[in-house]
Amino acid sequence: MIAFRLNDLRQHSDILPLRSGKSLTVRFVEPRDAEALQGYFRSLSVGSRYNRFLGAMSELPQTELDHFIHIGEGDRFSVIATMMIEGFETIVGEARYAFDTATDSFEFGLSIDDRWQGQGVGSALLKNLQCRAAAFGAKRLFGDTLRSNDVMMSLARKSGFSFTLSPGDWRLVRFEKHIDLAPQEISCASWRLAAQEIAHQAAI
């Protein structure tokens, strides 16, 4: 497992420009975000929550919320996309991902606040996840979504993903993409943290 230190994480946020001229911050979730993150999930429409968790759910169970806010456990990581709205940092999207060293694969799931869908937030967050995948040395980036999730499928298609059957569940479609970015081509800051930690682990 890659062990991240909280002080390091605070130094590795990414500021992403949106086509509207606004800025989106993508940062690792911290324990202090628990209440805001739960509020974010509660505020999603029923359909958006269903698409995100592949089933009916009104909020995150406490055990699942704990997994979200304690990053690195089970080699899984959570980030939130935030914007300053009326002077307050507001969560407008989130993603959770994991890197499988055995297959060099980077699996992820994400959601965007219904009020901010169609404004470039999803595209910016997905591009940032491709950066993170490259930072880990992943060769393949993929996710699964319901066949009925037209929003996610459209976002993936526009971002250059290909589609295939998802193994084990006929309700799902898998979207995947080959990662061929080199570190010097990565535009976000997060890759430095991952690269440093991986190099540290390899030296132990």
N, C-alpha and C positions, 0 to 999 in steps of 0.2 A: 504494500500500500504506500502511496506517496503521502508523506506527512507534511501538511501545510501549516504554517504558523500564522495566527490571526493578524499580527502586525505586518507580515509580508503581504497578506491578501489585501489589506487596505491600501497598499501602495500600487496595486495592479488593477485598477479600474480602467475601463475603456470608454472614451467619449466618442460617440458616433454621430456624424451629421445626418439629419433627415432631409428629404427633399423639400420639406416645408420651411427649412431654415432653422428649425429647432434642434436641440442636441439631446441625444439619448445616452445615458450612462449605463453601462453593463458592469456589474460587480458581483463578487461572490456573496452569497447569503451569509449573514451573521446571526448568532442566537438572538440578538436584539430585534431582528426582523420578524420574529415568530408571529406576533399579533398582526402586523401589517400584511404579512404573507397570507395568513388565514383570512383576513378581511378581503384581500384581493381575490382569493378563490371563491369566497362567498358572493362577491359582487359579479362574478361571471354569469352569463346567461346559462340556463339549464342545458342548452345545446352545447355551449362551449365547454362546460364542465364534463359533459358526457363524452365529447370528442377527446378531451385531454386525458381522461382516466379510463376511457373505453367502457364506461358503464355509469349508472346513476350514482351521484355523490353530491351531497349538499355542501360538504366541507372536508378538509383533510382530517382523518382520524389522528389522534394525538401521536400515536407511534409513527405514522407517516410524516407528520409535521416535524417530529424530532429528526427523522432521516434527512429531511430537506435542510434543516438549519445546522446540522453537524456534517459539514462537507468533508469528503475524503474517506468517510466510513464505507467499507465495502467497495472502495475505489469508485465511488459515485460523487458527483459534484453538482451543486446547484448555483445558478446565477439569477439575478433579477435585473430587469431593464427598468430604469426609473427616469422620470422627468420632473423638473420643478414646475409645479402647478399651484398658482396662487401662493407662492412662497414656501410650499411644502414638497419634500421629496415624495413622489407618488409612484407606486409600482404600476407599470403599464404592460408588463410582460414578464415571463419567467421561462427558464429552461433547466432541465436536469439531464446530465450526461454521464457516460462511463466509457473508459478506454479498456479494451480487451487486448492485452499484450500478446496472447497466444495467436490471435488472428489479425492483429494490427487494425482492429475495427473500432470505430467510435460511434456508439449508439446514443441517440438523444430523443427527447420529447420536449415540446414547448407549447405555450399558450400566449395569446395576446388579449388584453382587455378589449371587450367588444366595442367600446367607444373609440378605440384607437386602431381598429382593423381597417385596412385599406389606406393607411397613411404612411406606409414605408417602415413601420416599426418591425413587422415580421421579417421583412427582407434584410434589414440591418442586423437584427438579432441572428438570423440564420447565417449571414456572412461572417459574423463574429464567431459563431460556433465552428465554421470551417477553419477559421484561424486557430481556434483552440485545438481542433483535431490535428492540424498540421504541427502544432507545437508539441503534441504528444508523439508525433511520428506516425500517426495513423495513415494507412493507405486507403481506407474505405470509411465513408461516413454514411450512416443510414438511420432510418426511423420507421415505425409502423403507424398506420392510421386507419381509421374506419373507412370503408369504401364510400360511405355517405358524407365524409368530411371534405366537401368541395373546396373549402377555404384553404386547408392545409395542402391538398393535392395541387391546387392552383399555384400556391406559393412555392412548392417544391419544383413544379414544372418550370416556372419562370426562373428558378435558381439553377437549372441545369441538371436536376436529378432524373434518373430513369426509374421506371416502375417494374415491379415483379410481384409474384405471389408471396405472401407472408407465410412462412412455414408454421403449421400447427393451428391456424385459425382462419377459416374461410371468410370471416367478416372483415379481415384486414388486408391492406395493400402495403407493401414495403417500397419505400423510395430510397435510393442509394446513389452515391456519387463517389468517383475515384478522386482521391486527394493527391495532388502533385505539386503543392506549394513548397518552396524552399524557404528556410527561415528569413532570408533577406527580402523575400517577396511578401512577407506577412505585414499587414498594415496596423495590427493592433499590438498593444503592449503586453498582453497576457502571455504570449508565447515565451517571453523571457523568464517568467516565474516557472513555468512548466519545464522549460529546458534546463534551468538551473537545478531544480529539484531532481529531475531524472538523472542528470549528470552526477549529482551528489549521491543518489541511491546506487548508481552503477559503480561508484568509487568505494562504497562500503564493502 
